[in-house]
Amino acid sequence: MLIRQPTPASANCRTGRVRCKRRHLEPAAKEIGIVGHFGWHTFLHTYATFLKGNGEDVKVVQKLMRHAHIPVTLNV
């Protein structure tokens, strides 16, 4: 018999993202002068662009972004 351990709320994908954004991304954005709404997609796009701009291998970026196909990653 398999017994499931209770998981904390932060393990929930959606809840964890919201907490992370509120704790880390929003204060950092405010500190550097970004105003207005930004979401996870914007953050991930920026991160991928930064990685590619600094010469990271496209396969690594693809894996980090969880893209199934390279053309999706190349269009970032």
ZARODREN-570970 format. One record per atom (N, C-alpha, C, O, CB): residue number from 1; x, y, z; atom name. Coordinates in Angstrom, 1 decimal. Glycine has a CB too. Layout:
BEGIN
@resi = NUM c1 = X c2 = Y c3 = Z name = CA
...
This chain:
BEGIN
@resi = 1 c1 = 0.8 c2 = -1.2 c3 = 0.0 name = N
@resi = 1 c1 = 0.0 c2 = 0.0 c3 = 0.0 name = CA
@resi = 1 c1 = 0.9 c2 = 1.3 c3 = 0.0 name = C
@resi = 1 c1 = 1.8 c2 = 1.4 c3 = 0.8 name = O
@resi = 1 c1 = -0.9 c2 = 0.0 c3 = 1.2 name = CB
@resi = 2 c1 = 0.6 c2 = 2.2 c3 = -0.9 name = N
@resi = 2 c1 = 1.4 c2 = 3.4 c3 = -1.0 name = CA
@resi = 2 c1 = 0.7 c2 = 4.5 c3 = -0.3 name = C
@resi = 2 c1 = -0.5 c2 = 4.8 c3 = -0.5 name = O
@resi = 2 c1 = 1.5 c2 = 3.8 c3 = -2.5 name = CB
@resi = 3 c1 = 1.4 c2 = 5.1 c3 = 0.6 name = N
@resi = 3 c1 = 0.9 c2 = 6.2 c3 = 1.4 name = CA
@resi = 3 c1 = 1.4 c2 = 7.5 c3 = 0.9 name = C
@resi = 3 c1 = 2.6 c2 = 7.7 c3 = 0.8 name = O
@resi = 3 c1 = 1.2 c2 = 6.1 c3 = 3.0 name = CB
@resi = 4 c1 = 0.5 c2 = 8.4 c3 = 0.5 name = N
@resi = 4 c1 = 1.0 c2 = 9.7 c3 = 0.0 name = CA
@resi = 4 c1 = 1.2 c2 = 10.7 c3 = 1.1 name = C
@resi = 4 c1 = 0.4 c2 = 10.8 c3 = 2.1 name = O
@resi = 4 c1 = -0.1 c2 = 10.3 c3 = -1.0 name = CB
@resi = 5 c1 = 2.3 c2 = 11.4 c3 = 1.1 name = N
@resi = 5 c1 = 2.7 c2 = 12.4 c3 = 2.1 name = CA
@resi = 5 c1 = 2.0 c2 = 13.7 c3 = 1.7 name = C
@resi = 5 c1 = 1.9 c2 = 14.0 c3 = 0.5 name = O
@resi = 5 c1 = 4.2 c2 = 12.6 c3 = 2.2 name = CB
@resi = 6 c1 = 1.4 c2 = 14.4 c3 = 2.7 name = N
@resi = 6 c1 = 0.8 c2 = 15.7 c3 = 2.3 name = CA
@resi = 6 c1 = 1.9 c2 = 16.7 c3 = 1.8 name = C
@resi = 6 c1 = 3.0 c2 = 16.7 c3 = 2.3 name = O
@resi = 6 c1 = 0.1 c2 = 16.3 c3 = 3.6 name = CB
@resi = 7 c1 = 1.5 c2 = 17.4 c3 = 0.8 name = N
@resi = 7 c1 = 2.5 c2 = 18.4 c3 = 0.2 name = CA
@resi = 7 c1 = 2.1 c2 = 19.8 c3 = 0.7 name = C
@resi = 7 c1 = 1.0 c2 = 20.1 c3 = 0.8 name = O
@resi = 7 c1 = 2.5 c2 = 18.3 c3 = -1.3 name = CB
@resi = 8 c1 = 3.2 c2 = 20.6 c3 = 0.9 name = N
@resi = 8 c1 = 2.9 c2 = 22.0 c3 = 1.4 name = CA
@resi = 8 c1 = 2.3 c2 = 22.8 c3 = 0.2 name = C
@resi = 8 c1 = 2.4 c2 = 22.4 c3 = -0.9 name = O
@resi = 8 c1 = 4.2 c2 = 22.7 c3 = 1.8 name = CB
@resi = 9 c1 = 1.6 c2 = 23.9 c3 = 0.6 name = N
@resi = 9 c1 = 1.0 c2 = 24.7 c3 = -0.5 name = CA
@resi = 9 c1 = 2.0 c2 = 25.2 c3 = -1.5 name = C
@resi = 9 c1 = 1.6 c2 = 25.4 c3 = -2.7 name = O
@resi = 9 c1 = 0.3 c2 = 25.9 c3 = 0.2 name = CB
@resi = 10 c1 = 3.2 c2 = 25.4 c3 = -1.1 name = N
@resi = 10 c1 = 4.2 c2 = 26.0 c3 = -2.0 name = CA
@resi = 10 c1 = 4.6 c2 = 24.9 c3 = -3.0 name = C
@resi = 10 c1 = 5.2 c2 = 25.3 c3 = -4.0 name = O
@resi = 10 c1 = 5.5 c2 = 26.4 c3 = -1.2 name = CB
@resi = 11 c1 = 4.3 c2 = 23.7 c3 = -2.8 name = N
@resi = 11 c1 = 4.6 c2 = 22.6 c3 = -3.8 name = CA
@resi = 11 c1 = 3.6 c2 = 22.7 c3 = -5.0 name = C
@resi = 11 c1 = 3.9 c2 = 22.2 c3 = -6.0 name = O
@resi = 11 c1 = 4.6 c2 = 21.3 c3 = -3.2 name = CB
@resi = 12 c1 = 2.5 c2 = 23.3 c3 = -4.7 name = N
@resi = 12 c1 = 1.5 c2 = 23.5 c3 = -5.8 name = CA
@resi = 12 c1 = 2.1 c2 = 24.4 c3 = -6.8 name = C
@resi = 12 c1 = 2.5 c2 = 25.5 c3 = -6.5 name = O
@resi = 12 c1 = 0.1 c2 = 24.0 c3 = -5.2 name = CB
@resi = 13 c1 = 2.1 c2 = 24.0 c3 = -8.1 name = N
@resi = 13 c1 = 2.7 c2 = 24.7 c3 = -9.1 name = CA
@resi = 13 c1 = 2.2 c2 = 26.2 c3 = -9.2 name = C
@resi = 13 c1 = 3.0 c2 = 27.1 c3 = -9.2 name = O
@resi = 13 c1 = 2.5 c2 = 24.1 c3 = -10.5 name = CB
@resi = 14 c1 = 0.9 c2 = 26.4 c3 = -9.2 name = N
@resi = 14 c1 = 0.3 c2 = 27.7 c3 = -9.3 name = CA
@resi = 14 c1 = 0.6 c2 = 28.5 c3 = -8.1 name = C
@resi = 14 c1 = 1.0 c2 = 29.7 c3 = -8.2 name = O
@resi = 14 c1 = -1.2 c2 = 27.6 c3 = -9.6 name = CB
@resi = 15 c1 = 0.4 c2 = 28.0 c3 = -6.9 name = N
@resi = 15 c1 = 0.6 c2 = 28.7 c3 = -5.7 name = CA
@resi = 15 c1 = 2.1 c2 = 29.1 c3 = -5.5 name = C
@resi = 15 c1 = 2.4 c2 = 30.2 c3 = -5.1 name = O
@resi = 15 c1 = 0.1 c2 = 27.9 c3 = -4.5 name = CB
@resi = 16 c1 = 2.9 c2 = 28.1 c3 = -5.8 name = N
@resi = 16 c1 = 4.4 c2 = 28.4 c3 = -5.7 name = CA
@resi = 16 c1 = 4.8 c2 = 29.5 c3 = -6.6 name = C
@resi = 16 c1 = 5.7 c2 = 30.3 c3 = -6.2 name = O
@resi = 16 c1 = 5.1 c2 = 27.1 c3 = -6.1 name = CB
@resi = 17 c1 = 4.3 c2 = 29.6 c3 = -7.8 name = N
@resi = 17 c1 = 4.6 c2 = 30.6 c3 = -8.8 name = CA
@resi = 17 c1 = 4.2 c2 = 32.0 c3 = -8.3 name = C
@resi = 17 c1 = 4.9 c2 = 33.0 c3 = -8.3 name = O
@resi = 17 c1 = 4.1 c2 = 30.3 c3 = -10.1 name = CB
@resi = 18 c1 = 3.0 c2 = 32.0 c3 = -7.7 name = N
@resi = 18 c1 = 2.5 c2 = 33.3 c3 = -7.2 name = CA
@resi = 18 c1 = 3.3 c2 = 33.8 c3 = -6.0 name = C
@resi = 18 c1 = 3.7 c2 = 34.9 c3 = -6.0 name = O
@resi = 18 c1 = 1.0 c2 = 33.1 c3 = -6.8 name = CB
@resi = 19 c1 = 3.6 c2 = 32.9 c3 = -5.1 name = N
@resi = 19 c1 = 4.5 c2 = 33.3 c3 = -4.0 name = CA
@resi = 19 c1 = 5.8 c2 = 33.7 c3 = -4.4 name = C
@resi = 19 c1 = 6.4 c2 = 34.7 c3 = -3.9 name = O
@resi = 19 c1 = 4.6 c2 = 32.1 c3 = -3.0 name = CB
@resi = 20 c1 = 6.4 c2 = 33.0 c3 = -5.3 name = N
@resi = 20 c1 = 7.8 c2 = 33.4 c3 = -5.8 name = CA
@resi = 20 c1 = 7.7 c2 = 34.7 c3 = -6.5 name = C
@resi = 20 c1 = 8.6 c2 = 35.6 c3 = -6.3 name = O
@resi = 20 c1 = 8.3 c2 = 32.3 c3 = -6.8 name = CB
@resi = 21 c1 = 6.7 c2 = 35.0 c3 = -7.3 name = N
@resi = 21 c1 = 6.6 c2 = 36.2 c3 = -8.0 name = CA
@resi = 21 c1 = 6.5 c2 = 37.4 c3 = -7.0 name = C
@resi = 21 c1 = 7.1 c2 = 38.4 c3 = -7.1 name = O
@resi = 21 c1 = 5.4 c2 = 36.2 c3 = -9.0 name = CB
@resi = 22 c1 = 5.6 c2 = 37.2 c3 = -6.0 name = N
@resi = 22 c1 = 5.4 c2 = 38.2 c3 = -5.0 name = CA
@resi = 22 c1 = 6.6 c2 = 38.5 c3 = -4.1 name = C
@resi = 22 c1 = 6.9 c2 = 39.6 c3 = -3.8 name = O
@resi = 22 c1 = 4.2 c2 = 37.9 c3 = -4.1 name = CB
@resi = 23 c1 = 7.3 c2 = 37.4 c3 = -3.8 name = N
@resi = 23 c1 = 8.5 c2 = 37.5 c3 = -2.9 name = CA
@resi = 23 c1 = 9.8 c2 = 38.0 c3 = -3.6 name = C
@resi = 23 c1 = 10.5 c2 = 38.8 c3 = -3.0 name = O
@resi = 23 c1 = 8.8 c2 = 36.2 c3 = -2.3 name = CB
@resi = 24 c1 = 10.0 c2 = 37.6 c3 = -4.8 name = N
@resi = 24 c1 = 11.2 c2 = 37.9 c3 = -5.5 name = CA
@resi = 24 c1 = 11.1 c2 = 38.8 c3 = -6.7 name = C
@resi = 24 c1 = 11.9 c2 = 39.8 c3 = -6.8 name = O
@resi = 24 c1 = 11.9 c2 = 36.6 c3 = -5.9 name = CB
@resi = 25 c1 = 10.3 c2 = 38.4 c3 = -7.6 name = N
@resi = 25 c1 = 10.2 c2 = 39.2 c3 = -8.9 name = CA
@resi = 25 c1 = 9.7 c2 = 40.6 c3 = -8.8 name = C
@resi = 25 c1 = 10.2 c2 = 41.5 c3 = -9.3 name = O
@resi = 25 c1 = 9.4 c2 = 38.4 c3 = -9.9 name = CB
@resi = 26 c1 = 8.5 c2 = 40.7 c3 = -8.1 name = N
@resi = 26 c1 = 7.9 c2 = 42.0 c3 = -7.9 name = CA
@resi = 26 c1 = 8.8 c2 = 43.1 c3 = -7.2 name = C
@resi = 26 c1 = 8.9 c2 = 44.2 c3 = -7.7 name = O
@resi = 26 c1 = 6.6 c2 = 41.9 c3 = -7.2 name = CB
@resi = 27 c1 = 9.4 c2 = 42.7 c3 = -6.1 name = N
@resi = 27 c1 = 10.4 c2 = 43.7 c3 = -5.5 name = CA
@resi = 27 c1 = 11.6 c2 = 44.0 c3 = -6.4 name = C
@resi = 27 c1 = 12.0 c2 = 45.2 c3 = -6.4 name = O
@resi = 27 c1 = 10.9 c2 = 43.1 c3 = -4.2 name = CB
@resi = 28 c1 = 12.1 c2 = 43.0 c3 = -7.1 name = N
@resi = 28 c1 = 13.2 c2 = 43.3 c3 = -8.0 name = CA
@resi = 28 c1 = 12.8 c2 = 44.2 c3 = -9.1 name = C
@resi = 28 c1 = 13.5 c2 = 45.1 c3 = -9.5 name = O
@resi = 28 c1 = 13.8 c2 = 42.0 c3 = -8.5 name = CB
@resi = 29 c1 = 11.6 c2 = 44.0 c3 = -9.7 name = N
@resi = 29 c1 = 11.1 c2 = 44.8 c3 = -10.8 name = CA
@resi = 29 c1 = 10.9 c2 = 46.2 c3 = -10.3 name = C
@resi = 29 c1 = 11.2 c2 = 47.2 c3 = -11.0 name = O
@resi = 29 c1 = 9.8 c2 = 44.2 c3 = -11.3 name = CB
@resi = 30 c1 = 10.3 c2 = 46.4 c3 = -9.1 name = N
@resi = 30 c1 = 10.1 c2 = 47.7 c3 = -8.6 name = CA
@resi = 30 c1 = 11.4 c2 = 48.4 c3 = -8.3 name = C
@resi = 30 c1 = 11.5 c2 = 49.6 c3 = -8.6 name = O
@resi = 30 c1 = 9.3 c2 = 47.6 c3 = -7.2 name = CB
@resi = 31 c1 = 12.4 c2 = 47.7 c3 = -7.8 name = N
@resi = 31 c1 = 13.7 c2 = 48.3 c3 = -7.6 name = CA
@resi = 31 c1 = 14.4 c2 = 48.9 c3 = -8.8 name = C
@resi = 31 c1 = 15.1 c2 = 49.9 c3 = -8.7 name = O
@resi = 31 c1 = 14.6 c2 = 47.3 c3 = -6.9 name = CB
@resi = 32 c1 = 14.2 c2 = 48.2 c3 = -9.9 name = N
@resi = 32 c1 = 14.9 c2 = 48.7 c3 = -11.2 name = CA
@resi = 32 c1 = 13.9 c2 = 49.5 c3 = -12.0 name = C
@resi = 32 c1 = 14.3 c2 = 49.9 c3 = -13.1 name = O
@resi = 32 c1 = 15.3 c2 = 47.5 c3 = -12.0 name = CB
@resi = 33 c1 = 12.7 c2 = 49.8 c3 = -11.5 name = N
@resi = 33 c1 = 11.9 c2 = 50.8 c3 = -12.2 name = CA
@resi = 33 c1 = 10.8 c2 = 50.2 c3 = -13.1 name = C
@resi = 33 c1 = 10.2 c2 = 51.0 c3 = -13.9 name = O
@resi = 33 c1 = 12.7 c2 = 51.7 c3 = -12.9 name = CB
@resi = 34 c1 = 10.6 c2 = 48.9 c3 = -13.1 name = N
@resi = 34 c1 = 9.6 c2 = 48.3 c3 = -14.0 name = CA
@resi = 34 c1 = 8.2 c2 = 48.6 c3 = -13.3 name = C
@resi = 34 c1 = 8.0 c2 = 48.2 c3 = -12.2 name = O
@resi = 34 c1 = 9.8 c2 = 46.8 c3 = -14.2 name = CB
@resi = 35 c1 = 7.3 c2 = 49.2 c3 = -14.0 name = N
@resi = 35 c1 = 6.0 c2 = 49.5 c3 = -13.5 name = CA
@resi = 35 c1 = 5.0 c2 = 48.8 c3 = -14.3 name = C
@resi = 35 c1 = 5.2 c2 = 48.4 c3 = -15.5 name = O
@resi = 35 c1 = 5.7 c2 = 51.0 c3 = -13.5 name = CB
@resi = 36 c1 = 3.8 c2 = 48.5 c3 = -13.7 name = N
@resi = 36 c1 = 2.8 c2 = 47.8 c3 = -14.4 name = CA
@resi = 36 c1 = 2.9 c2 = 46.3 c3 = -14.2 name = C
@resi = 36 c1 = 3.7 c2 = 45.8 c3 = -13.5 name = O
@resi = 36 c1 = 2.9 c2 = 48.1 c3 = -15.9 name = CB
@resi = 37 c1 = 1.9 c2 = 45.6 c3 = -14.9 name = N
@resi = 37 c1 = 1.8 c2 = 44.2 c3 = -14.8 name = CA
@resi = 37 c1 = 2.8 c2 = 43.4 c3 = -15.6 name = C
@resi = 37 c1 = 3.1 c2 = 43.8 c3 = -16.8 name = O
@resi = 37 c1 = 0.4 c2 = 43.7 c3 = -15.1 name = CB
@resi = 38 c1 = 3.4 c2 = 42.4 c3 = -15.1 name = N
@resi = 38 c1 = 4.2 c2 = 41.5 c3 = -15.9 name = CA
@resi = 38 c1 = 3.9 c2 = 40.1 c3 = -15.4 name = C
@resi = 38 c1 = 3.6 c2 = 39.9 c3 = -14.2 name = O
@resi = 38 c1 = 5.7 c2 = 41.8 c3 = -15.9 name = CB
@resi = 39 c1 = 3.9 c2 = 39.1 c3 = -16.3 name = N
@resi = 39 c1 = 3.5 c2 = 37.8 c3 = -15.9 name = CA
@resi = 39 c1 = 4.7 c2 = 36.8 c3 = -16.1 name = C
@resi = 39 c1 = 5.8 c2 = 37.2 c3 = -16.5 name = O
@resi = 39 c1 = 2.4 c2 = 37.3 c3 = -16.7 name = CB
@resi = 40 c1 = 4.4 c2 = 35.6 c3 = -15.8 name = N
@resi = 40 c1 = 5.5 c2 = 34.5 c3 = -15.9 name = CA
@resi = 40 c1 = 6.0 c2 = 34.4 c3 = -17.3 name = C
@resi = 40 c1 = 7.2 c2 = 34.2 c3 = -17.6 name = O
@resi = 40 c1 = 5.0 c2 = 33.2 c3 = -15.4 name = CB
@resi = 41 c1 = 5.1 c2 = 34.5 c3 = -18.3 name = N
@resi = 41 c1 = 5.5 c2 = 34.4 c3 = -19.7 name = CA
@resi = 41 c1 = 6.5 c2 = 35.4 c3 = -20.1 name = C
@resi = 41 c1 = 7.5 c2 = 35.2 c3 = -20.8 name = O
@resi = 41 c1 = 4.3 c2 = 34.4 c3 = -20.6 name = CB
@resi = 42 c1 = 6.3 c2 = 36.7 c3 = -19.6 name = N
@resi = 42 c1 = 7.2 c2 = 37.8 c3 = -19.9 name = CA
@resi = 42 c1 = 8.5 c2 = 37.5 c3 = -19.3 name = C
@resi = 42 c1 = 9.6 c2 = 37.7 c3 = -19.9 name = O
@resi = 42 c1 = 6.6 c2 = 39.1 c3 = -19.4 name = CB
@resi = 43 c1 = 8.5 c2 = 37.0 c3 = -18.0 name = N
@resi = 43 c1 = 9.7 c2 = 36.7 c3 = -17.3 name = CA
@resi = 43 c1 = 10.5 c2 = 35.6 c3 = -18.0 name = C
@resi = 43 c1 = 11.7 c2 = 35.7 c3 = -18.2 name = O
@resi = 43 c1 = 9.4 c2 = 36.3 c3 = -15.9 name = CB
@resi = 44 c1 = 9.8 c2 = 34.5 c3 = -18.4 name = N
@resi = 44 c1 = 10.5 c2 = 33.4 c3 = -19.1 name = CA
@resi = 44 c1 = 11.1 c2 = 33.9 c3 = -20.5 name = C
@resi = 44 c1 = 12.2 c2 = 33.4 c3 = -20.8 name = O
@resi = 44 c1 = 9.5 c2 = 32.3 c3 = -19.3 name = CB
@resi = 45 c1 = 10.3 c2 = 34.7 c3 = -21.2 name = N
@resi = 45 c1 = 10.8 c2 = 35.2 c3 = -22.5 name = CA
@resi = 45 c1 = 12.1 c2 = 36.0 c3 = -22.3 name = C
@resi = 45 c1 = 13.1 c2 = 35.9 c3 = -23.0 name = O
@resi = 45 c1 = 9.8 c2 = 36.1 c3 = -23.1 name = CB
@resi = 46 c1 = 12.1 c2 = 36.9 c3 = -21.3 name = N
@resi = 46 c1 = 13.3 c2 = 37.7 c3 = -20.9 name = CA
@resi = 46 c1 = 14.5 c2 = 36.8 c3 = -20.6 name = C
@resi = 46 c1 = 15.6 c2 = 37.0 c3 = -21.0 name = O
@resi = 46 c1 = 13.0 c2 = 38.7 c3 = -19.8 name = CB
@resi = 47 c1 = 14.2 c2 = 35.8 c3 = -19.7 name = N
@resi = 47 c1 = 15.3 c2 = 34.9 c3 = -19.3 name = CA
@resi = 47 c1 = 15.9 c2 = 34.1 c3 = -20.5 name = C
@resi = 47 c1 = 17.1 c2 = 34.0 c3 = -20.6 name = O
@resi = 47 c1 = 14.7 c2 = 33.9 c3 = -18.3 name = CB
@resi = 48 c1 = 15.0 c2 = 33.6 c3 = -21.4 name = N
@resi = 48 c1 = 15.5 c2 = 32.9 c3 = -22.6 name = CA
@resi = 48 c1 = 16.3 c2 = 33.8 c3 = -23.5 name = C
@resi = 48 c1 = 17.3 c2 = 33.4 c3 = -24.0 name = O
@resi = 48 c1 = 14.3 c2 = 32.3 c3 = -23.3 name = CB
@resi = 49 c1 = 15.8 c2 = 35.0 c3 = -23.7 name = N
@resi = 49 c1 = 16.5 c2 = 36.0 c3 = -24.5 name = CA
@resi = 49 c1 = 17.9 c2 = 36.3 c3 = -23.9 name = C
@resi = 49 c1 = 18.9 c2 = 36.4 c3 = -24.7 name = O
@resi = 49 c1 = 15.7 c2 = 37.3 c3 = -24.7 name = CB
@resi = 50 c1 = 17.9 c2 = 36.5 c3 = -22.6 name = N
@resi = 50 c1 = 19.2 c2 = 36.7 c3 = -22.0 name = CA
@resi = 50 c1 = 20.2 c2 = 35.6 c3 = -22.1 name = C
@resi = 50 c1 = 21.3 c2 = 35.8 c3 = -22.5 name = O
@resi = 50 c1 = 19.0 c2 = 37.0 c3 = -20.5 name = CB
@resi = 51 c1 = 19.7 c2 = 34.3 c3 = -22.0 name = N
@resi = 51 c1 = 20.5 c2 = 33.1 c3 = -22.1 name = CA
@resi = 51 c1 = 21.1 c2 = 33.1 c3 = -23.6 name = C
@resi = 51 c1 = 22.3 c2 = 32.8 c3 = -23.8 name = O
@resi = 51 c1 = 19.8 c2 = 31.9 c3 = -21.8 name = CB
@resi = 52 c1 = 20.2 c2 = 33.2 c3 = -24.5 name = N
@resi = 52 c1 = 20.6 c2 = 33.1 c3 = -25.9 name = CA
@resi = 52 c1 = 21.6 c2 = 34.2 c3 = -26.3 name = C
@resi = 52 c1 = 22.5 c2 = 34.0 c3 = -27.0 name = O
@resi = 52 c1 = 19.4 c2 = 33.2 c3 = -26.9 name = CB
@resi = 53 c1 = 21.3 c2 = 35.4 c3 = -25.8 name = N
@resi = 53 c1 = 22.2 c2 = 36.6 c3 = -26.0 name = CA
@resi = 53 c1 = 23.6 c2 = 36.4 c3 = -25.5 name = C
@resi = 53 c1 = 24.6 c2 = 37.0 c3 = -25.9 name = O
@resi = 53 c1 = 21.6 c2 = 37.8 c3 = -25.5 name = CB
@resi = 54 c1 = 23.7 c2 = 35.6 c3 = -24.4 name = N
@resi = 54 c1 = 25.0 c2 = 35.4 c3 = -23.8 name = CA
@resi = 54 c1 = 25.7 c2 = 34.1 c3 = -24.2 name = C
@resi = 54 c1 = 26.6 c2 = 33.6 c3 = -23.6 name = O
@resi = 54 c1 = 24.8 c2 = 35.3 c3 = -22.3 name = CB
@resi = 55 c1 = 25.2 c2 = 33.5 c3 = -25.4 name = N
@resi = 55 c1 = 25.8 c2 = 32.4 c3 = -26.0 name = CA
@resi = 55 c1 = 25.5 c2 = 31.0 c3 = -25.5 name = C
@resi = 55 c1 = 26.2 c2 = 30.1 c3 = -25.8 name = O
@resi = 55 c1 = 27.2 c2 = 32.6 c3 = -25.9 name = CB
@resi = 56 c1 = 24.4 c2 = 30.9 c3 = -24.7 name = N
@resi = 56 c1 = 24.1 c2 = 29.6 c3 = -24.2 name = CA
@resi = 56 c1 = 23.6 c2 = 28.7 c3 = -25.3 name = C
@resi = 56 c1 = 22.9 c2 = 29.2 c3 = -26.3 name = O
@resi = 56 c1 = 22.9 c2 = 29.7 c3 = -23.1 name = CB
@resi = 57 c1 = 23.9 c2 = 27.4 c3 = -25.3 name = N
@resi = 57 c1 = 23.5 c2 = 26.5 c3 = -26.3 name = CA
@resi = 57 c1 = 22.0 c2 = 26.4 c3 = -26.4 name = C
@resi = 57 c1 = 21.3 c2 = 26.4 c3 = -25.4 name = O
@resi = 57 c1 = 24.0 c2 = 25.1 c3 = -26.0 name = CB
@resi = 58 c1 = 21.4 c2 = 26.4 c3 = -27.6 name = N
@resi = 58 c1 = 20.0 c2 = 26.4 c3 = -27.8 name = CA
@resi = 58 c1 = 19.3 c2 = 25.2 c3 = -27.2 name = C
@resi = 58 c1 = 18.2 c2 = 25.3 c3 = -26.7 name = O
@resi = 58 c1 = 19.7 c2 = 26.5 c3 = -29.3 name = CB
@resi = 59 c1 = 20.0 c2 = 24.1 c3 = -27.2 name = N
@resi = 59 c1 = 19.4 c2 = 22.9 c3 = -26.6 name = CA
@resi = 59 c1 = 19.2 c2 = 23.1 c3 = -25.1 name = C
@resi = 59 c1 = 18.2 c2 = 22.6 c3 = -24.5 name = O
@resi = 59 c1 = 20.4 c2 = 21.7 c3 = -26.8 name = CB
@resi = 60 c1 = 20.1 c2 = 23.8 c3 = -24.4 name = N
@resi = 60 c1 = 20.0 c2 = 24.0 c3 = -23.0 name = CA
@resi = 60 c1 = 18.8 c2 = 25.0 c3 = -22.7 name = C
@resi = 60 c1 = 18.0 c2 = 24.7 c3 = -21.8 name = O
@resi = 60 c1 = 21.3 c2 = 24.7 c3 = -22.4 name = CB
@resi = 61 c1 = 18.7 c2 = 26.0 c3 = -23.5 name = N
@resi = 61 c1 = 17.6 c2 = 26.9 c3 = -23.4 name = CA
@resi = 61 c1 = 16.3 c2 = 26.2 c3 = -23.7 name = C
@resi = 61 c1 = 15.3 c2 = 26.4 c3 = -23.0 name = O
@resi = 61 c1 = 17.7 c2 = 28.1 c3 = -24.4 name = CB
@resi = 62 c1 = 16.2 c2 = 25.3 c3 = -24.7 name = N
@resi = 62 c1 = 15.0 c2 = 24.5 c3 = -25.0 name = CA
@resi = 62 c1 = 14.6 c2 = 23.7 c3 = -23.8 name = C
@resi = 62 c1 = 13.5 c2 = 23.6 c3 = -23.4 name = O
@resi = 62 c1 = 15.3 c2 = 23.6 c3 = -26.2 name = CB
@resi = 63 c1 = 15.6 c2 = 23.1 c3 = -23.1 name = N
@resi = 63 c1 = 15.3 c2 = 22.2 c3 = -22.0 name = CA
@resi = 63 c1 = 14.8 c2 = 23.1 c3 = -20.8 name = C
@resi = 63 c1 = 13.8 c2 = 22.7 c3 = -20.2 name = O
@resi = 63 c1 = 16.5 c2 = 21.4 c3 = -21.6 name = CB
@resi = 64 c1 = 15.4 c2 = 24.2 c3 = -20.6 name = N
@resi = 64 c1 = 15.0 c2 = 25.1 c3 = -19.5 name = CA
@resi = 64 c1 = 13.6 c2 = 25.6 c3 = -19.7 name = C
@resi = 64 c1 = 12.8 c2 = 25.8 c3 = -18.7 name = O
@resi = 64 c1 = 16.0 c2 = 26.2 c3 = -19.3 name = CB
@resi = 65 c1 = 13.2 c2 = 25.9 c3 = -20.9 name = N
@resi = 65 c1 = 11.9 c2 = 26.5 c3 = -21.2 name = CA
@resi = 65 c1 = 10.9 c2 = 25.4 c3 = -21.4 name = C
@resi = 65 c1 = 9.7 c2 = 25.7 c3 = -21.6 name = O
@resi = 65 c1 = 12.0 c2 = 27.3 c3 = -22.5 name = CB
@resi = 66 c1 = 11.3 c2 = 24.1 c3 = -21.4 name = N
@resi = 66 c1 = 10.4 c2 = 23.0 c3 = -21.6 name = CA
@resi = 66 c1 = 9.7 c2 = 23.0 c3 = -22.9 name = C
@resi = 66 c1 = 8.5 c2 = 22.6 c3 = -23.0 name = O
@resi = 66 c1 = 9.4 c2 = 22.9 c3 = -20.4 name = CB
@resi = 67 c1 = 10.4 c2 = 23.4 c3 = -23.9 name = N
@resi = 67 c1 = 9.9 c2 = 23.4 c3 = -25.3 name = CA
@resi = 67 c1 = 10.1 c2 = 22.0 c3 = -25.9 name = C
@resi = 67 c1 = 11.2 c2 = 21.5 c3 = -25.8 name = O
@resi = 67 c1 = 10.5 c2 = 24.5 c3 = -26.2 name = CB
@resi = 68 c1 = 9.1 c2 = 21.5 c3 = -26.5 name = N
@resi = 68 c1 = 9.2 c2 = 20.2 c3 = -27.2 name = CA
@resi = 68 c1 = 10.0 c2 = 20.3 c3 = -28.5 name = C
@resi = 68 c1 = 10.7 c2 = 19.3 c3 = -28.9 name = O
@resi = 68 c1 = 7.8 c2 = 19.6 c3 = -27.4 name = CB
@resi = 69 c1 = 9.9 c2 = 21.4 c3 = -29.2 name = N
@resi = 69 c1 = 10.6 c2 = 21.5 c3 = -30.5 name = CA
@resi = 69 c1 = 11.5 c2 = 22.7 c3 = -30.6 name = C
@resi = 69 c1 = 11.1 c2 = 23.8 c3 = -30.1 name = O
@resi = 69 c1 = 9.5 c2 = 21.6 c3 = -31.6 name = CB
@resi = 70 c1 = 12.6 c2 = 22.6 c3 = -31.2 name = N
@resi = 70 c1 = 13.6 c2 = 23.6 c3 = -31.3 name = CA
@resi = 70 c1 = 13.1 c2 = 24.9 c3 = -32.0 name = C
@resi = 70 c1 = 13.4 c2 = 26.0 c3 = -31.5 name = O
@resi = 70 c1 = 14.8 c2 = 23.1 c3 = -32.1 name = CB
@resi = 71 c1 = 12.3 c2 = 24.8 c3 = -33.0 name = N
@resi = 71 c1 = 11.8 c2 = 26.0 c3 = -33.7 name = CA
@resi = 71 c1 = 11.0 c2 = 27.0 c3 = -32.7 name = C
@resi = 71 c1 = 11.1 c2 = 28.2 c3 = -32.9 name = O
@resi = 71 c1 = 10.9 c2 = 25.7 c3 = -34.8 name = CB
@resi = 72 c1 = 10.4 c2 = 26.4 c3 = -31.7 name = N
@resi = 72 c1 = 9.7 c2 = 27.2 c3 = -30.7 name = CA
@resi = 72 c1 = 10.7 c2 = 28.0 c3 = -29.9 name = C
@resi = 72 c1 = 10.5 c2 = 29.2 c3 = -29.7 name = O
@resi = 72 c1 = 8.8 c2 = 26.4 c3 = -29.8 name = CB
@resi = 73 c1 = 11.8 c2 = 27.4 c3 = -29.5 name = N
@resi = 73 c1 = 12.9 c2 = 28.0 c3 = -28.8 name = CA
@resi = 73 c1 = 13.6 c2 = 29.1 c3 = -29.6 name = C
@resi = 73 c1 = 13.9 c2 = 30.2 c3 = -29.2 name = O
@resi = 73 c1 = 13.9 c2 = 27.0 c3 = -28.3 name = CB
@resi = 74 c1 = 13.8 c2 = 28.8 c3 = -30.9 name = N
@resi = 74 c1 = 14.5 c2 = 29.7 c3 = -31.8 name = CA
@resi = 74 c1 = 13.7 c2 = 31.0 c3 = -32.1 name = C
@resi = 74 c1 = 14.2 c2 = 32.0 c3 = -32.4 name = O
@resi = 74 c1 = 14.8 c2 = 29.1 c3 = -33.1 name = CB
@resi = 75 c1 = 12.3 c2 = 30.9 c3 = -31.9 name = N
@resi = 75 c1 = 11.5 c2 = 32.1 c3 = -32.1 name = CA
@resi = 75 c1 = 11.4 c2 = 33.0 c3 = -30.9 name = C
@resi = 75 c1 = 10.7 c2 = 34.0 c3 = -30.9 name = O
@resi = 75 c1 = 10.1 c2 = 31.7 c3 = -32.5 name = CB
@resi = 76 c1 = 12.1 c2 = 32.7 c3 = -29.8 name = N
@resi = 76 c1 = 12.0 c2 = 33.5 c3 = -28.6 name = CA
@resi = 76 c1 = 12.7 c2 = 34.8 c3 = -28.8 name = C
@resi = 76 c1 = 12.8 c2 = 35.6 c3 = -27.9 name = O
@resi = 76 c1 = 12.6 c2 = 32.8 c3 = -27.4 name = CB
